[in-house]
Amino acid sequence: VCYKLLRRLRSEGLVGGRSDAVPGLIGEFLGEPIWKAAGFPLDRVNGVFMSYQEKEVRGDAKRISVSRTAVPINPPTTGTIEAVRTALRKAAELAAVAVVEEIAWSPQGRVFLWYDRSAEEADILSTTSAAAEDPCNPEADLSQVAQLEAGGMVPLEQISTCTRFCFELRYCSSATVDLNLHAYNRKGQWLFNSTYRDSRRGGEKWNKQGQKIAIHSQDVKGGSPALRCLHIDLGGMTELGAAPDAAEKELSLCHFIFCMDDSGSMGGRPWEDLIKAYQAFLEDRLKQSEDDLVSIVVFNSSSRIEVKGAPLKSKPLPKFKSGGTAFGPPLEDAIRVMSEVADGTPILIFMSDGQAGDTQKSFPAAKRMREMFDDQGLQTHFVGFGQSVNETELRGLAKESAGLHHPARDGGQLLSIFSDIAVTTSAAVADRKVFALMLSSQNFEGQAPSKASISLRECDYAFDDLKAGYEPETLWKTQKRGPTLLMSNVSEIMQSHGTCIHGMMYKSSSSGWIYRNSVDESLQAESKMAYQATRVCSQIFKSVFGELSLKSTFDPEKTAAMRICQLRHAFRKHNSLQTVITGVPYSSHDKKPAAKEVSLSGSIIQDFTSLYETSRTMSTRFVDPSTLMMNARSGDLVIRVASNAAVPAVPSGVHYAQIDVRGEAVNHLDQIPARSIVLPGGAEACIKLLRNCLLKDGAGLLDHVASFLPPNKPPRGKDEPRQTPKSSTSALVQVATELDEGEQEDKHGA
């Protein structure tokens, strides 16, 4: 009954009830209507909560009447919240134990409740490295490397017990290739990028607890091969925070400085496209924050400041004049505006469709801008618009200012780029918990590498002393490089795509962090040019998680923990009962499985929390259960609750039962020992089935089911003649004879 009520709660929501006589769903567990905890009487009329107000009515006979007035029930009081929490805890405990009956077992035998953290053995682990080949490092040790086809997925906990990793991008090219990390929350909202501009001082990413979660290596230009590294801590990838010494800067408003080209070639349709993109930027940005500032610098062969430090919500517009093209003057004006407007993080958005040719002035200005405002969190974006723009100059300006370059071939791409900048510079996202990460690369200078590979390594060292811009070769003189877990030859895709999305990692409630080879999605995305990496990642995020969201959110580990709590309740009177959790601890350096005994109190909620939290200290890496059965002795009862269907070799004299919370045992019936009990654990009835099987001296599930069936007459053979109909009397005699023979056969079979 409790379980059904909780199901109703999930579908109908918090039902407050109609009266004292009909207390509602939560009231069923409280014993009184929910509003009693709010401190005042309420009634519900036509779905609206009404409060009783007493008032005196004067007349010949004084009497008290009651009037009703609509009152809000939200937000609830502290008492209301605590009452609901108490009711739900009571409901959960009742629902958990209502299906559990006491199981009596021999007092001389020990009873072990075994919670096995091992997940199903992944097929990927059986793949050898025969096909593994690193085109940039033929001497690399790839003996343990797992292979992932495009679209393939693997839980990282099954191939590693570490939570810290290093991505290595090796490539052969004389140009620069970037390695980027993009973070998103569960809603698909962008949280942060870790790019080459984060390879400078202060470029580390932090969580709310003050731990480093992403650190970029030094920025390099080409090599044979060149090497870029990115360290990430998935264990600390929780809620995004600011660096310990930069909390205020992280929350400050933004000051957007637009440098817009109004040269002669921008007249007509190009200028209209620019204004549309700018207005789209304003609308998208105002959805993020209304406190930002905007400045507008318009340039041709000269430059003019049209707007300086105006509120973004005033939506100022630039004016078109026409002229030549020069990049130096608008950059000098942008520096002047940044100096005079002290509020906010400066963000430059420089857009042009032409060729200036004044790099001797513009490049030093861009470099000086970086030196002057780097400590304020300067961000720069250089957008090339149209077919005749000199992308080399804009890439150079982006490099000198440690910014980003975005080529836009038409007005649609320009609008998308401006919208992306508006969203990805926001610090106003409410949910800052990291859910998914994307790994991408960009051919920054438009030149594809001849060879390229991406690998994932374990990091068995802390990131406390690791700083952005580190040199990998210097780091490895003091820290041992971990083994390579995954490796991909990405030469072909990087030669055909400017932006490549190599992989994505996301949190699964049941399997921890899962890595997915996203090359298949990258090939379908609009990533022919090296622009809008964040936009492409967003497309892939929606595509992948749109499919994943259709799958069940069932967490087998939580189910396993609850089954252990229920079993503890069933064996609560046994005098030799032990509860153990097995798995490979994250803190283990030798990667060997271990068993940890857990003391349970008997309170379902408290024990569930204790079990679940303890289990999270161990990885779900597959461990052969036979290696953990060696300490059992004759007369022991071992009940293993696991999310994999593997069945261990059972020592002689040991009674063994298994609850498979994933229900995969049906695919391994041939591997189940004859006298073992293996039950699917998804249904609450598994505890009662286990009790019945144990009462029948360890009969298996099939034997238990067969005991309810009537004796079956053997089927007629092919050559056996059909029996002709007989008279009713002879038929009754024949039936009686067959029943007697069946009973004799049953006795003989028994």
N, C-alpha and C positions, 0 to 999 in steps of 0.2 A: 504493500500500500504506500509506504514511504517513497519507494522508488518511482511509482506511478505519479505521485504528487510532485516529486522533483522534476519528472519529465514535463508535467504540466507547467511548472514554474518556468522551465526553460522556454516553452512555447508561448505561454500567455503572459509572462512577466510577473511583476510584483502585484498580486491581487490583494487589495486591502480588505475586502469583505463588505457586507451590506449592513450588518447589525450585530448586536451581541449574540443573537441566535445563529447568524451565518457569519462566522468570523473570517472567512476567506482562507486562501491557501496557506499563508504564513501563520495565520491564527490557529490552524489545525495543530501546529507544533507548539505555539505559545500558550494555547488554552484560552486565549482571549483575543479580541480584535487588535490589530497592529496599532491602532491609534491610541490605545490605552497607554502605551509607552510614551506617546507624544505629550501626555500631561493634560489633555483636554478631551472631552467627549466629541466624537464625530459620528456622523451617519452618512450613508451614500444614497443619494436620490438621483436616479437616471444617470448614473456614472459620475456625478459631481459630489465631492465631499462637502458636507454641511456641518456647521457647528451649532450646538444647542445654546441658545441664549435665553435665560429666564428673565421675565419682566412682569411687574405687578399690574394687574388690570383693575382700575377703580370701578366701583359700582355699589349696588346695594349689598352684594355678597362678595367680599374680597376673595380672589383666587389667584393662583399662580398659573400662568400659561407659558408655553414654550414656543419660541419662534426659531426658524432656521435661517442661517446666513451662510452663503458660500464662502469658504476659506481655502487658502492654498495649503496643500500638504507637503509641498516641496519648497525649499530644501528641508529634508527631515532633520530632526534634532539628534543630538548625540545619543539620547536614550532610545530613539527609534532605530537608529543604525545598530546599536548594540543588541537590541531586541531581535532584529532580523538576523544578525550574526549568530546569536544564541540559538534561534529557531533552526537555522540551516545546519549548524553543527549537530544539534539534536537529531534532525532529520537524517543527516548523513550517517550518524552512528546507528540509528535505528534501522536504516535501509541496509547497512553493511552486515549487521548481526542478525537481522530478521531471517535471512536465508541460511544461517549457520546453525547446525545442531552439534551437540557435543559428540566428540569422537573418542571412544574409549580404546586404549591400547595397553598392551602388557606392561605392568609396572617395571619388569626387569629390563625391558628394552628401552634404548634411548630413542628420542624423536628429534630429528634435525629438520628445521624449516630452512631451506636453502634458496636464497634469492640470487640467481645467476644473472649478472649484468650482460653476459655475452649476447651479441646480436647474431642474426643469421650470417653464416659465413658468406662473404661476398665473392661472386664469381671472378671479380677482378683480381683477387689475391692469388688465384691459381694461374694467372697469366704470367708467363716468363718474360724475360727481357730480350728474347731472341730478336724481336722486331724493333726494339728500342734503338734509336740512333740519334746522337746529338751531332748535327752537322758542323757545329762550331767548336766542339770539344770532344774529339774522337777518343781521348784517353780517359774520359769520365767513367767512374764506376757506376754502371747502371744495372748491376746484377739483381737489385731488389725493386726496380722501377715498375710500377703498375701502368698498364696501358689503358687509355680511355679514348674510345671512338667519339666522334662529334655527336653531341647530345647525350653522351654517357654520364652517369652520376656515380659517386661513391662517397659514403660517410667517411670523413677524415679520421674519425675515431677508430675505424676498422683497419686503417693502414698506419696509424700513428697514435702514440699515447701523449704526444706533446700538444700544447695549445699555442706555441709560438713557432712561426714559420718564416722562411725567406724565399721570395720569388726572385729568380735570376733571369734576366733577359740578355742573351748573347746574340750579337749580330755582326755581320761583316759588311761594312759600309764606310764611306768617307763622310757621310752626312749624319745628322743627329736623328735618333729615334727615341721617342719618349715612352716611358712606362708609367701608367696612371692607375690609381685606385679610386673608385667611386662608391660612396656609401649611401644607403637608403634605409628609411624606416619601413615598418610593415605596410604602410599605406602607399609606398612607392615614392614618398617625398624625398628629395635629395637632401643629404645632410652635409657631406663634405667631399672634396676631391683632394687626393694627394698626388701632385704632379711634379714636374722638374722644378717648378718655382718653389717647391717645398724642400729642395735640397740645400737650402741656405739656413743660416742661423735662425732658430726659432720655428722651423718648418715642421716640427713634430706634431702629431695629432694625439690628443689626450682624451681620457674618459673622465667621468665626473669624480672618480676616486683619486684623480691625480696620477694615473698610470699612463705611460706611453703605449699607444696602440698601433701607430703607423709611423715608420721612419724611413725616409728616402735617402739613398746613397748620393754621392756626388753626381753632378751633371756632367756628362761626357759628350764629346763630339767625335763620333766615328771610331773605327779601330778594326783590327783583324785578329780576333774579334774584339768588339767593344763589350763592356759588361756594365749593366745597371742592376741594382739590387733594391728590393723593397721589403723591409721587415714588418710583419704584422703579428699582433697578439690577439688571437681569437678568444682566448680566455678572458681578456679584459675588454673585448669589444661589446660593451654593454651600453650605457647611456653616455652620449657625447658630452664632453666638458671642455673647459678652457685650460690652457697652461697655468700652473700655479701662480705665476707672476703676471698673468695677462687676463685675469677674470673680467676686469672692467672694459678692456678693449674689445673683448669678444661680444659684449652686449651693446656696444656703442652704435649710433646710427651711421648711415652711409651717406657719403657725399659723392654723387655721380657727376663727372665732368665729361660732357660730350664735346668732341672736336669733329665738326661736320664740314665736309668738302662741298663748297658751292661754286666750284669752277664751272666754266662754260659747258663742259660735257655732262654736268649734272642737271642741266636745265630740262624742264618738261617732265616726262615720265619718271626718270631716275630720282628727281627731287621728290616727286609725289610718293614713290615707293619708300624713300627714306623717312618722310614725315609719317607715313602709315606705320612703319616699323618703330619709329620713336614713340608714337602714340600708343602702340600696343605694349611697348616697354612700360610706359607710365601706368597703364591700366593693370598690367600684371604685377608691377612693383607695389602699387597702392594696396593690392590685396595682401601683400606681405607686411608692409609698414607704411604709416602715414607721416612718420616723423623725419623721413630722409630729406636731403637737400639735393638740388640740381644746379649745375652751371652749364652754360652753353658758349662754346667758342666756335665761330664760323670762320672758315679760311678759304682763300684761293691763293693768289701769289702773295697776299698779305693776310693779316689775321685781325679779328676784332672780338672783344668779349661782349656778348649781347646780354647774358644773364649770369649773375654771380651769387651763389649761395641762396637761391630762392627755395621756398618750400616746394617739395615735389608735387603736393596736392594743388598748387597753383597752376600746374600744367602749362608752363611757358612754351612758346613756339619760336623757332628761328626764322630769319628772313633771308631770302635768296637774292644775290646780287650778280654773280658771275665774275670770271677772271681766270688767271692762270692757276698753277699748283705749286705750293712749297710746303714742306712738312716742318721745317725748323721753327717758323714764327708761331704756329698754333701750339707747339709743344712748350715754347717759352711762355706763352700766355697761360697754358694749363698749369705750369709751375707757379706762376704768379697767383693764380686763383687758389691753388692749394695752400700757398703760404698765407694768403689773406683770410681764407675761410678755415678757421682752426677746428671747427666742429666736424666730427664724423670721420670714418675711414675713407680715404680718397680712392675712388675707382674711376679710372680713365677709360672711356669708350671712344676710340679714334677710328673714324670711317673715311675712306677715300676710294675713288674709282680711277685714279690717274697715276702718273709717274712724276715725281718731284725732282729727283736727281740731285738733291742737296744733302746727301748723306753725311758730308763733312760737317754740317751743322745739326742735322736731325739726330744722328746717332749719339753724339756727345750730350745733347739735350736729354735724350731718353735715359742715358746712363746716369746723368746728374739727377734726374727725377727719382730714379731708384735709390741713389745714395741719400737724397734728402728726406724721402718719405717712406723708406723701407720700414723703419721702426713704427710707423703708424699703420702698418698693414696694407701698404699700397698694392692695388691690383690694376693691371693694365690689359686692355683688349684692343687689338688692332684688326679691323674688319676691312677686307678688300672686296669691293663691290664691282661686278661687271666682268667683261671679258678682257679688257685692255689694261687692267690694273697691274702695277709692278709688284707682284707678290714677294719678290726677293727683298725689296726695301721694307715692306711691312713685317716680314719675318725677322729681318735684322733689328727693327725697332722693338719687336716683341722680345727678342733675345737680350738686347741691351737693357731693357727695363724689367727683365724677368717676368714677362707677361705671356699672353696667349695670342695666337694668330688664328683668324677665322676667315676663310675665303667664302664669299657668297656670290654665286653666279647670277642670281636673279632676285627680284623683289620678295618672292616667297621665302627663299633661303635667308635673306637679310632679316625679314620679320621673325623667323624662327630663331635666329642667332640672338637678336635683341631680347626676345622673350626668355631664352635660356639664361642669358646674363641676368635678367631681372629676378629669376627664380633662384639661381644658384649662388647669388650673393646674399641670400637671406639668412639671418640668424634667428628668425621669428617662428620657426617650426615648433609646434607644441610638443610633439612626440619626437624626442631626440635619441630614442633607443635604436641602436644599429641592428637591422634585421638581415640585410643582404649587402654583399660587396661585389663589385664588378672589376675585373682586371682588363685593361685595354692598353694598346700601344698606338702611336701615331708616327707616321713618316713626316716629321716636322718640316723638313726642307723639300718635301715632295719627291725625294729620291729613295726608292725602295732598296732594302739590303739584299745582297746576293744570297746570304744564308742567315737564318735566324732560328732560335730555339728558346722556349720558356720552360723552366723547371721549378719545382717546389721542393724545398729542403726543410728538414726539421732543424729547430734551433733549441739546443739544450742549455741555453744561457739566458740570463735576465737582460732586459733592455735599459736598465737604470742608467748606465754610463754611455749608452749609444746615442749619438747626436746626429741630427740631420746634416747631410753633406759628408758623411764618413767615407773613407776609401776602403772598399771591400778587401783588397789585398792586405792592407794594414790591419784591418779588423781580424782577419783570419790568422794573423801571427800570434794573437792573444786568445782567440776563441776558436774552438774546434768546429769545423764545418760538419753539419749533420748529414745523414744519408739523404739521397735524392728519392723522393716518394713518387712524383709524377713528372713526366717530361713530354713535351710536344715539339715536333718539328713544324715550325710555323712559317717556313720560307715562302711557300706557295701563296698562302693567304696574304702575307704582308707585301708580296709583289703585285697583287691585284687590288688591294684595298688600302686606302690611306689610313683609315681608322679600323683597327681590328679589335674585336671583343673576344678575348681568349678564354676567359672562364668566369664563373660566378660562384660565390659561396653564400649560402643562406642557412639560417637557423631552423632546424627541425625540432619540434617538441619531443620527438621520439628517438632521433638519431644524432643529435648534436649538430655540428656544422657539416653541411654536405657540399661537396665540390662538383660543379657541373661543367663539362666541356661545352662552351657556348659558340664554338666555331660555326655550327650549323645555323644558329640565329644570326651571327654576324654576316654570314654570306647572304642572308635574305634582307638584311637591313641596308639603309641608304648610307653606306660608308665608303663609297668609292674615293672620296676626297678626305683629306685630313682636317675635318672640321666637325664641330658639334658632337664630340665624343659623349658628352653628358646626355645629349638628346638621343643618340643611338642606344645608349645604355638604358634609358628610360623606356624606349620601345621594347627592348628585349625583356626588361623587367616585367612589363605588363603582359607580354606574350607568354613568358614562362610561368609566371605566377597566376595568370588567368587560368592556365590548365591545372596547376598544382592546387589552386583553391577549390577545385571541384572534388579533390580527393578528401578522404575523411581526415579529421583532426584527431583521430583516436591516438592516444599515447599509450603504447603497450607497457612502458616502464611504470607509469602511474597505476595501471591495472595490476601489474605484477606486485607492486608495493601493497595495494589494497588486498590482494589475495593472501599475502603473507600475514597481514593484520587479521584477516578473517580466520586463517588457519590457527593463528595464535589463540584466538578466542575459542576455537573448536577444541584445542588441546590444553586449555587453560588449567585443567585439573591434573595434568600429567606431571610427575615429580622430576622428570629428567628431560627437559625441553630446552633446546638451543636454537637460536636464530642466527644465521650467518649470511653475509653478502660476499660474493666472490667476483673478481674482475681484475683488470690490470690497473693499479693506482696511477694517477697522473704523476705522482711524486716519485714513482719507481724509475730508477736509472737502468736497471737490468731488464725492464719490460717483462718481468715475470708475473704471473697471476698470484693473487694473494687472497686470503679469507679473513674477514673481519666480523667478529661476533658483535651483535647489536642487542642491547638490553631493552625490552619492551615493557611498557607499564600496564597495558590492558585497555587504555583509552584509544579508540580507533583513530581519532583525528590526530592526537599527539604522536601515536606510533607511526601513522602514515607519514607525517611530516618528518619524523626522525629517520625513517627508512629511506624516504625519497631524497632527503638532503645528503645522507651518507652515501647513497648510491651515486650521486653526482660527482663524488670525488674519484670515481673509477670510470675508465673508458669502456665503450661497448665493443672493444676489439674481441674478435672471436677467440675463445679458448676451448679446447677439447674437454668436455666435462669428465671424460674418463680419468684425466690426470688429477681431478679433484675428489675422486671417489675412493682413493686408496686408503684413507683413514677410517672408513666405515668398517664395522665388524659385525659378525653374525648376531642376529637378533635386533639390529638397529632398523628403524624406519626412517628412510630419507625421502622427503618430499621436496622436489626441485621445482621452483617456479621460474620460468625463463621465457624470453621472447624469441627463442630459436627452437627448432624441432629436433636438434641433435639429441640422441639417447646414449648415455654412457654405458661402458661395460660394467655390469653390476657384480660385485664380489659375492661369493657363495654365502648363502644364509642371510643376506641383506634384503630387506623388503624395500622396494623402490617404487615411487609414484612420481609422476611429472604432470604439471599443469602448464600447457603451452598457450601463452596469452595471445599469440598471433594466430593460433589455429592451423598451423602449417603441418602438424603431425600427420594429417591424413595423406600427405604426399610422401611420407616415409614409413608407411605401415610395415614394409618388409624389414625395416631395421629395428623394430620394437621387440625386445626380448619377450618370450612367451609369458612369463610370470610378472611382467611389469605392467603398471597402470599408467597409461598416458591419456590425458583428458584435454580437450580444448578449453582454454580458460577465459574466453570472451564472455560467456554467459554466467550469471550468478549461480546457476544450478550446478556448476562444476564441483562446488564444495560438498553438496549433498550427494552427487554421484560418487565422489571420492569416498565419502563415508560408507555408502552402500557397498562399494567394491571392497573396501577394507574389512567390512563385516563378513563378507563372503570369502575370507581368508585370501585376500589379494587377488581375487578374480579380475581379469581384464575387463575393459569396457564392453567389448563384444560379447564376452561370456555373461556379463551382467544383463545386457539387453536380451540375449538369447534365453535367459532364465524366465522371461515373461512370455515367451512365445509358446504356442501349443506344439505338440510333436507333429512333425511334418511327414506325410506319406511320401516315399521316394517316387520320383517321376517315372512314368511308363516308358519303357524302352522302345526303340524304333520297330523292332520285330515282334513286340508283344501285342497280341490281338486285343482289340477293344472288347470290353465286357458288354454283353447284351443286357437290356433292361430286364429285371426280374420282378416277380410279384412283390407286393409290399411286405408280406411275411418273410419271404426268403431274403429280401433286402435288409430287413431288420436283423435277421440272423447273421448275414454277412457283415453288417456294420459292427455288431457286437463282437464277432470273431476278430475283425481287424483292430478294434479297440483293445481287445485282450492281447493280441499279438504286439500291438504298439507298446502296451505297458511292459510286457516281457522284454521287448527291445530296449526300452528306457532303463529298466533295472540292469540289464546286461551292460548297456553303455555306461551307466553310472558306476 
